[in-house]
């Protein structure tokens, strides 16, 4: 089952990436900026290297390379015919053999795929002066180029999806804390060779696949005062990071964010965190040993900590607002005990399945729990369990193969039982004496219902 799930997951990832590479579509609106310009053909021109198109709306020029086979070091001129050069056209240098590029302070727009697949391009230099204007870098602008480092100027206001996608030589990116950028967009640095990254204060969102499979990325840090709110799907998946601090303003850790980060052993979340959601498979196949779930978390998604085989301890406070524990959430972890807060109303399928060291589950008798899903506690080592009075349904094989289970305390009326709920469980069940609907039952699967009890 584990291998099948991983295969299905990898196919899903490949489909998303292929869609981006082949069509430029991410499924999410990106930062591609339409040129929206009007040209005046009688002012257009060329020189030895470049073709210029006059933009009458702004009385400026856009530029592109005339011959993609032009090699060597390039300096983009700041003016032509006494007008500023302000835009590098979409695909303007696509596939070019250039080695370095210098971008003047007049440029405000670097087009879609402007330098894509310039495999010999190793260096990009932005000329910054007091007269520099804001710059927008579009989708895939430097994708699959040969650049090895980049300093993002403070006057860059946005960087499009996949702008540095698959820059396999890229080892260093500098974004200063004065940067105007507020998001690290989808696929931005995927498959680069970054070894570390510092996220500036103003960044509020890290996009899907932003650092996915950056195979040398071992350090991710955040500038103090981080405003980060959302970390989106697969953002750091399959990277070798060893630790991460989830900043206090983060609300959402989306699906697969740290998927298969197999060196990740330390995740720090503070008590003052406002985190609300831990997404599906967010930490699957990591090596974390302890995790604190802040009171603000409402959902632990499907497979969130699935196959975290080093996970021994989870801390959840009684004041928690947690409502849902998703399917396979802690399956095959090494938890030895768990406290289910009163706010939880659903424990879904296989949530703790095969947690074979889990011996203690604490649930208050007055908890809001309504539903215990299929195989939820299968093959655990629990010795007793309290079923709160609000539970309405316990489904198939929920406690199957709990060989150490000796006592089950039902605090409410008889819930609906699924198939083989207590199969291979040779325990004693006690029911609340004020509920007479239990009196006709003396057995549920292998569980003997033998006595009444009076709750404290």
C-alpha positions as CSV (number, residue, x, y, z in Angstrom):
1,X,0.0,0.0,0.0
2,X,2.8,2.4,0.9
3,X,4.5,1.9,-2.5
4,X,1.3,2.2,-4.4
5,X,0.5,5.5,-2.6
6,X,4.0,6.8,-3.4
7,X,3.7,5.9,-7.0
8,X,0.3,7.6,-7.3
9,X,1.7,10.6,-5.6
10,X,4.7,10.8,-8.0
11,X,2.4,10.5,-11.0
12,X,0.3,13.4,-9.7
13,X,3.5,15.5,-9.2
14,X,4.8,14.7,-12.7
15,X,1.4,15.7,-14.2
16,X,1.5,19.1,-12.5
17,X,5.1,19.8,-13.5
18,X,4.6,18.6,-17.1
19,X,1.6,20.9,-17.3
20,X,3.8,23.9,-16.3
21,X,6.7,23.0,-18.5
22,X,4.7,22.3,-21.6
23,X,2.1,25.0,-21.4
24,X,3.3,27.5,-18.9
25,X,0.0,26.9,-17.0
26,X,0.1,26.4,-13.3
27,X,-3.6,26.1,-12.6
28,X,-3.1,29.3,-10.6
29,X,-3.0,32.9,-12.0
30,X,0.6,33.8,-12.2
31,X,2.5,37.0,-12.7
32,X,2.7,37.1,-16.5
33,X,2.4,40.7,-17.5
34,X,0.7,41.4,-20.8
35,X,2.7,44.0,-22.8
36,X,-0.4,46.0,-23.4
37,X,1.5,48.3,-25.7
38,X,1.1,50.0,-29.1
39,X,4.0,50.2,-31.4
40,X,4.8,52.7,-34.0
41,X,6.5,50.9,-36.9
42,X,8.2,54.0,-38.5
43,X,10.3,54.4,-35.3
44,X,11.3,50.7,-35.1
45,X,14.9,49.8,-35.7
46,X,17.9,47.5,-35.4
47,X,21.6,47.7,-34.7
48,X,24.4,45.2,-34.7
49,X,22.8,42.9,-32.1
50,X,19.3,44.1,-31.2
51,X,15.9,44.8,-32.6
52,X,13.9,47.7,-31.1
53,X,10.2,48.2,-31.2
54,X,8.9,51.7,-30.4
55,X,6.1,51.8,-27.8
56,X,4.0,54.9,-28.5
57,X,2.0,54.6,-25.3
58,X,5.1,55.2,-23.2
59,X,7.5,56.8,-25.7
60,X,10.0,54.1,-25.1
61,X,11.4,50.9,-26.7
62,X,11.2,47.2,-26.1
63,X,14.2,45.1,-27.1
64,X,15.1,41.6,-28.3
65,X,18.1,39.9,-29.6
66,X,18.1,39.9,-33.4
67,X,20.1,36.6,-33.8
68,X,19.9,34.0,-31.1
69,X,23.2,32.5,-32.2
70,X,25.0,35.7,-31.0
71,X,27.5,34.7,-28.4
72,X,29.5,36.4,-25.7
73,X,28.8,39.1,-23.1
74,X,25.8,41.4,-23.6
75,X,25.0,44.9,-22.4
76,X,21.5,46.0,-23.0
77,X,21.6,49.7,-23.9
78,X,19.5,52.1,-21.8
79,X,18.4,54.2,-24.8
80,X,17.8,54.0,-28.5
81,X,17.1,57.1,-30.7
82,X,17.1,59.2,-27.5
83,X,14.3,57.2,-26.0
84,X,14.6,54.9,-23.0
85,X,14.7,51.1,-23.5
86,X,12.2,49.9,-20.9
87,X,11.1,46.4,-21.8
88,X,12.8,43.1,-22.7
89,X,10.4,41.4,-24.9
90,X,8.7,38.0,-24.3
91,X,11.2,35.3,-25.6
92,X,13.5,38.2,-26.4
93,X,16.7,36.2,-25.8
94,X,15.2,32.7,-25.9
95,X,17.8,30.0,-26.6
96,X,20.5,32.7,-27.0
97,X,24.2,31.8,-26.7
98,X,25.0,34.8,-24.5
99,X,27.3,34.3,-21.5
100,X,26.5,37.4,-19.4
101,X,23.9,40.1,-19.5
102,X,23.8,43.6,-18.0
103,X,20.4,45.1,-17.5
104,X,20.2,48.9,-17.4
105,X,18.3,51.0,-14.8
106,X,15.7,52.0,-17.4
107,X,14.2,48.4,-17.7
108,X,10.8,48.0,-16.0
109,X,9.7,44.7,-17.6
110,X,11.6,41.4,-18.3
111,X,9.3,39.3,-20.5
112,X,7.9,35.8,-20.4
113,X,10.7,33.3,-21.2
114,X,13.0,36.3,-22.0
115,X,16.2,34.4,-21.2
116,X,14.7,30.9,-21.1
117,X,17.1,28.1,-22.0
118,X,20.1,30.4,-22.3
119,X,22.2,27.5,-21.1
120,X,25.5,29.4,-21.4
121,X,24.2,32.4,-19.5
122,X,26.1,32.4,-16.1
123,X,25.7,36.0,-14.8
124,X,22.9,38.6,-14.7
125,X,23.8,42.1,-13.4
126,X,21.2,44.8,-12.7
127,X,22.4,48.4,-12.9
128,X,20.8,50.2,-9.9
129,X,20.8,54.0,-9.7
130,X,18.6,56.5,-7.9
131,X,16.6,56.8,-11.1
132,X,15.9,53.0,-11.3
133,X,12.2,52.1,-11.8
134,X,10.2,49.2,-10.5
135,X,10.9,45.9,-12.4
136,X,8.6,43.1,-13.1
137,X,10.2,39.8,-13.9
138,X,7.8,37.5,-15.8
139,X,7.1,33.8,-15.8
140,X,10.0,31.6,-16.8
141,X,12.2,34.7,-17.5
142,X,15.4,32.9,-16.7
143,X,14.1,29.3,-16.6
144,X,16.6,26.6,-17.5
145,X,19.4,29.1,-18.0
146,X,23.0,28.5,-16.7
147,X,23.1,31.3,-14.1
148,X,24.9,30.3,-10.9
149,X,23.9,33.2,-8.6
150,X,21.4,36.0,-8.6
151,X,21.0,39.1,-6.5
152,X,17.4,40.3,-6.7
153,X,17.4,44.1,-6.7
154,X,15.2,45.9,-4.2
155,X,13.3,47.6,-7.0
156,X,12.0,44.3,-8.3
157,X,8.3,44.2,-7.3
158,X,7.3,40.7,-8.6
159,X,8.9,37.6,-10.0
160,X,6.6,35.3,-12.1
161,X,6.0,31.6,-11.8
162,X,9.0,29.5,-12.6
163,X,11.3,32.4,-13.3
164,X,14.3,30.4,-12.2
165,X,12.8,27.0,-12.8
166,X,15.4,24.2,-13.4
167,X,18.4,26.5,-13.2
168,X,20.5,23.6,-12.1
169,X,23.7,25.7,-11.6
170,X,22.0,28.2,-9.4
171,X,23.5,27.9,-6.0
172,X,22.9,31.4,-4.5
173,X,19.9,33.7,-4.4
174,X,19.9,37.0,-2.4
175,X,16.7,38.8,-1.6
176,X,17.3,41.6,0.8
177,X,14.9,42.6,3.6
178,X,14.3,45.9,1.7
179,X,12.8,43.9,-1.2
180,X,9.3,44.9,-2.4
181,X,8.5,41.3,-3.3
182,X,5.6,39.9,-1.3
183,X,5.4,36.3,-2.7
184,X,7.7,33.6,-3.9
185,X,5.7,32.2,-6.7
186,X,5.0,28.7,-8.0
187,X,7.9,26.7,-9.4
188,X,10.2,29.7,-8.8
189,X,13.4,27.8,-7.8
190,X,12.3,24.2,-8.5
191,X,15.2,21.9,-9.3
192,X,17.8,24.6,-8.7
193,X,21.0,23.9,-6.7
194,X,20.4,26.3,-3.9
195,X,22.0,25.3,-0.6
196,X,20.2,27.9,1.6
197,X,17.6,30.5,1.4
198,X,16.5,33.4,3.7
199,X,12.9,34.5,3.3
200,X,12.5,38.3,3.8
201,X,10.0,39.9,6.1
202,X,7.5,41.1,3.5
203,X,7.0,37.6,1.9
204,X,3.4,36.5,2.7
205,X,3.2,33.4,0.5
206,X,5.5,30.7,-0.8
207,X,4.1,29.1,-3.9
208,X,3.5,25.6,-5.0
209,X,6.7,23.6,-5.9
210,X,8.7,26.8,-5.2
211,X,11.7,24.8,-3.9
212,X,10.6,21.3,-4.8
213,X,13.4,18.8,-5.3
214,X,16.1,21.4,-4.6
215,X,18.4,18.5,-3.8
216,X,21.1,20.6,-2.0
217,X,18.8,23.0,0.0
218,X,19.6,22.2,3.6
219,X,18.8,25.6,5.3
220,X,15.6,27.7,5.2
221,X,15.5,30.7,7.5
222,X,13.1,33.6,8.0
223,X,14.0,37.2,8.7
224,X,12.6,38.3,12.2
225,X,9.2,39.8,11.9
226,X,8.2,37.5,9.1
227,X,4.7,38.2,7.6
228,X,4.5,34.7,5.9
229,X,0.9,33.4,6.0
230,X,0.7,30.5,3.5
231,X,3.1,27.8,2.4
232,X,1.6,26.1,-0.6
233,X,1.6,22.6,-2.0
234,X,5.0,20.8,-2.4
235,X,6.9,24.0,-1.6
236,X,9.8,22.3,0.1
237,X,9.1,18.7,-0.9
238,X,12.0,16.4,-1.4
239,X,14.6,18.8,-0.1
240,X,17.3,17.8,2.5
241,X,16.4,20.5,5.0
242,X,17.1,19.3,8.5
243,X,15.0,21.8,10.6
244,X,12.4,24.4,10.1
245,X,10.8,27.1,12.2
246,X,7.1,27.7,11.4
247,X,6.8,31.4,11.8
248,X,4.0,32.7,14.1
249,X,1.9,34.3,11.3
250,X,1.7,31.2,9.2
251,X,-2.0,30.2,8.9
252,X,-1.8,27.4,6.4
253,X,0.7,24.6,5.7
254,X,-0.7,23.2,2.5
255,X,-0.6,19.6,1.2
256,X,2.8,17.9,0.8
257,X,4.7,21.0,1.8
258,X,7.5,19.0,3.4
259,X,6.7,15.7,1.7
260,X,9.6,13.2,1.8
261,X,12.1,15.7,3.4
262,X,13.8,12.6,4.8
263,X,16.4,14.6,6.8
264,X,13.9,16.9,8.5
265,X,14.0,16.0,12.2
266,X,13.1,19.3,13.9
267,X,10.0,21.3,13.4
268,X,9.5,24.2,15.8
269,X,6.0,25.7,16.2
270,X,5.5,28.1,19.1
271,X,2.6,28.4,21.5
272,X,1.7,31.8,20.0
273,X,1.4,30.4,16.5
274,X,-1.9,31.2,14.7
275,X,-1.6,28.1,12.4
276,X,-5.0,26.7,11.4
277,X,-4.4,23.9,8.9
278,X,-1.8,21.2,8.5
279,X,-2.5,19.9,5.1
280,X,-2.6,16.4,3.6
281,X,0.7,14.5,3.7
282,X,2.4,17.8,4.8
283,X,5.1,16.0,6.8
284,X,4.9,12.5,5.3
285,X,8.2,10.5,5.3
286,X,10.0,13.0,7.4
287,X,12.2,12.1,10.4
288,X,10.6,14.5,13.0
289,X,10.6,13.2,16.5
290,X,8.4,15.6,18.3
291,X,5.6,18.0,17.2
292,X,3.6,20.7,19.0
293,X,0.1,21.3,17.7
294,X,-0.9,24.9,18.7
295,X,-4.3,25.6,20.0
296,X,-5.3,27.4,16.8
297,X,-5.0,24.3,14.5
298,X,-8.4,23.1,13.4
299,X,-7.4,20.4,11.0
300,X,-4.7,17.7,10.8
301,X,-5.1,16.6,7.2
302,X,-5.0,13.2,5.6
303,X,-1.6,11.5,6.0
304,X,-0.1,14.7,7.6
305,X,2.4,12.6,9.6
306,X,2.0,9.4,7.8
307,X,5.1,7.1,8.0
308,X,6.9,9.5,10.3
309,X,8.7,6.5,11.8
310,X,10.7,8.6,14.3
311,X,7.7,10.5,15.6
312,X,7.5,9.7,19.3
313,X,5.7,12.6,20.9
314,X,2.8,14.9,20.0
315,X,1.7,17.7,22.3
316,X,-1.9,18.9,22.1
317,X,-3.4,21.1,24.8
318,X,-6.8,20.7,26.4
319,X,-7.7,24.2,25.1
320,X,-7.1,23.1,21.5
321,X,-9.5,24.0,18.7
322,X,-8.7,20.9,16.7
323,X,-11.7,19.4,15.1
324,X,-10.6,16.8,12.5
325,X,-7.9,14.2,12.5
326,X,-7.7,13.0,8.9
327,X,-7.3,9.6,7.3
328,X,-3.8,8.0,7.8
329,X,-2.8,11.1,9.8
330,X,-0.4,9.3,12.1
331,X,-0.3,5.9,10.5
332,X,2.9,3.9,11.2
333,X,4.4,6.5,13.5
334,X,6.0,5.6,16.8
335,X,3.7,7.6,19.1
336,X,3.4,6.1,22.5
337,X,0.5,8.2,23.7
338,X,-2.0,10.8,22.4
339,X,-4.4,13.2,24.0
340,X,-7.6,13.8,21.9
341,X,-9.0,17.2,22.9
342,X,-12.7,17.8,23.5
343,X,-13.0,19.8,20.3
344,X,-12.3,16.9,18.0
345,X,-15.4,15.5,16.4
346,X,-14.0,13.2,13.7
347,X,-11.2,10.7,13.8
348,X,-11.0,9.4,10.3
349,X,-9.9,6.1,8.6
350,X,-6.6,4.6,9.8
351,X,-5.7,7.8,11.6
352,X,-3.5,5.8,14.1
353,X,-3.4,2.5,12.2
354,X,-0.2,0.5,12.8
355,X,1.0,2.8,15.5
356,X,2.2,-0.3,17.3
357,X,3.8,1.6,20.2
358,X,0.7,3.6,21.0
359,X,-0.4,2.3,24.4
360,X,-2.3,5.3,25.8
361,X,-5.2,7.3,24.2
362,X,-6.8,9.9,26.4
363,X,-10.3,11.0,25.5
364,X,-12.5,12.8,28.0
365,X,-16.0,11.3,28.6
366,X,-17.7,14.6,27.6
367,X,-15.7,15.2,24.5
368,X,-17.4,16.2,21.2
369,X,-16.2,13.2,19.3
370,X,-18.9,11.9,17.0
371,X,-17.2,9.5,14.6
372,X,-14.3,6.9,14.8
373,X,-13.4,5.8,11.3
374,X,-12.4,2.5,9.7
375,X,-9.2,0.9,11.1
376,X,-8.7,4.1,13.2
377,X,-6.8,2.4,16.0
378,X,-6.0,-0.9,14.3
379,X,-2.9,-2.7,15.5
380,X,-2.1,-0.3,18.3
381,X,-1.0,-1.3,21.8
382,X,-3.7,0.6,23.7
383,X,-4.8,-1.1,26.9
384,X,-8.0,0.8,27.5
385,X,-10.2,3.4,25.7
386,X,-12.9,5.7,26.7
387,X,-15.7,6.2,24.2
388,X,-17.3,9.6,24.9
389,X,-21.0,9.9,25.3
390,X,-21.4,11.9,22.0
391,X,-20.0,9.2,19.7
392,X,-22.6,8.1,17.2
393,X,-20.7,5.7,15.0
394,X,-17.7,3.4,15.3
395,X,-16.9,1.9,11.9
396,X,-15.3,-1.2,10.4
397,X,-12.3,-2.7,12.1
398,X,-11.8,0.4,14.2
399,X,-10.0,-1.5,17.0
400,X,-9.0,-4.6,15.0
401,X,-5.9,-6.4,16.2
402,X,-5.6,-4.3,19.4
403,X,-4.3,-7.4,21.3
404,X,-3.5,-5.4,24.5
405,X,-6.9,-3.8,24.8
406,X,-8.5,-4.9,28.1
407,X,-11.1,-2.3,28.9
408,X,-13.6,-0.2,26.9
409,X,-15.8,2.4,28.6
410,X,-18.9,3.5,26.7
411,X,-20.1,6.8,28.3
412,X,-23.1,7.3,26.1
413,X,-25.9,5.5,24.4
414,X,-25.0,2.6,22.1
415,X,-23.4,3.9,18.9
416,X,-23.8,2.3,15.5
417,X,-21.1,-0.3,15.0
418,X,-19.5,-1.2,11.7
419,X,-18.2,-4.5,10.5
420,X,-15.8,-6.3,12.9
421,X,-15.2,-3.2,15.0
422,X,-13.7,-5.2,17.8
423,X,-12.7,-8.3,16.0
424,X,-9.8,-10.1,17.7
425,X,-10.2,-7.9,20.8
426,X,-10.7,-10.0,23.9
427,X,-11.6,-7.1,26.3
428,X,-14.3,-6.2,28.7
429,X,-16.8,-3.5,27.8
430,X,-18.5,-1.3,30.4
431,X,-21.5,0.9,29.6
432,X,-23.1,3.9,31.4
433,X,-25.9,2.6,33.6
434,X,-28.2,5.5,32.7
435,X,-28.5,4.2,29.1
436,X,-30.8,1.2,29.0
437,X,-30.3,0.4,25.3
438,X,-27.1,-1.5,26.2
439,X,-29.0,-4.1,28.3
440,X,-29.8,-6.4,25.4
441,X,-26.2,-6.6,24.4
442,X,-23.6,-8.9,25.9
443,X,-21.1,-9.0,23.1
444,X,-19.8,-6.9,20.2
445,X,-17.5,-9.1,18.1
446,X,-15.0,-10.4,20.6
447,X,-15.7,-7.6,23.1
448,X,-17.8,-8.8,26.1
449,X,-20.3,-6.3,27.4
450,X,-20.6,-7.4,31.0
451,X,-21.1,-4.6,33.4
452,X,-22.6,-1.2,34.0
453,X,-20.6,1.6,35.5
454,X,-21.5,4.9,37.0
455,X,-19.3,7.7,35.6
456,X,-17.7,10.1,38.0
